[in-house]
Amino acid sequence: MFETLKEILVNKLKVTPEQVTPESTKEDIELDSLAVVELSLVLETELGITISDDELLDAETIGDMARLIEERSARV
């Protein structure tokens, strides 16, 4: 799921691929709260996964976000 999230971050939110690692924080890749809201919407439209922006903001690293997405996709 990390690679899917990375692809979304790079293609939809214009994050540099080299910046995105499982250990990267939102600050490392300059993902502000508005970008997190956009990510939440992209996840819903592209993957059919509903994760609120608050839940994404609570994730400390990109790896944590990927695990959250993976957990949600398992329930769909």
C-alpha positions in Angstrom: 0.0 0.0 0.0 3.0 2.3 0.5 3.7 2.3 -3.2 0.1 3.2 -4.0 0.2 6.1 -1.5 3.6 7.2 -2.8 2.2 7.2 -6.4 -0.8 9.3 -5.3 1.4 11.8 -3.4 3.7 12.2 -6.4 1.1 12.3 -9.1 -1.7 14.1 -7.4 -0.1 16.2 -4.8 3.2 16.9 -6.6 5.5 15.6 -3.9 9.0 14.7 -5.1 9.4 10.9 -5.2 12.7 11.0 -3.4 11.1 12.7 -0.4 8.5 9.9 0.1 9.8 7.1 2.4 7.9 5.1 5.0 9.7 7.2 7.6 8.9 10.6 6.1 6.7 12.8 8.2 4.0 15.2 6.8 6.5 18.0 7.4 9.3 16.2 5.6 7.2 16.2 2.4 5.6 19.6 3.1 2.1 18.1 3.3 0.0 20.8 5.0 -3.5 20.4 6.3 -5.1 21.5 3.0 -3.0 18.8 1.1 -4.1 16.2 3.6 -7.8 17.1 2.9 -7.0 16.7 -0.8 -5.4 13.3 -0.1 -8.4 12.2 1.8 -10.6 13.1 -1.2 -8.2 11.4 -3.7 -8.2 8.2 -1.6 -12.0 8.1 -1.6 -12.4 8.8 -5.3 -9.4 6.7 -6.6 -9.5 3.8 -4.1 -13.0 3.9 -2.6 -11.5 4.2 0.9 -13.0 6.7 3.4 -10.4 8.1 5.8 -11.0 11.5 7.4 -8.4 14.2 7.1 -8.2 14.2 10.9 -7.2 10.5 10.9 -4.6 11.2 8.2 -3.2 14.1 10.3 -2.9 11.8 13.3 -0.6 9.5 11.4 2.9 10.4 12.3 4.7 9.1 9.2 3.8 8.2 5.6 4.3 4.6 6.6 1.6 5.0 9.3 -0.7 6.5 6.6 -0.1 3.5 4.4 -0.9 1.1 7.2 -4.1 3.1 7.9 -5.1 2.9 4.2 -4.3 -0.8 4.2 -6.5 -1.5 7.3 -9.4 0.4 5.7 -9.0 -1.3 2.3 -9.2 -4.7 4.0 -12.6 -3.7 5.4 -14.0 -2.6 2.0 
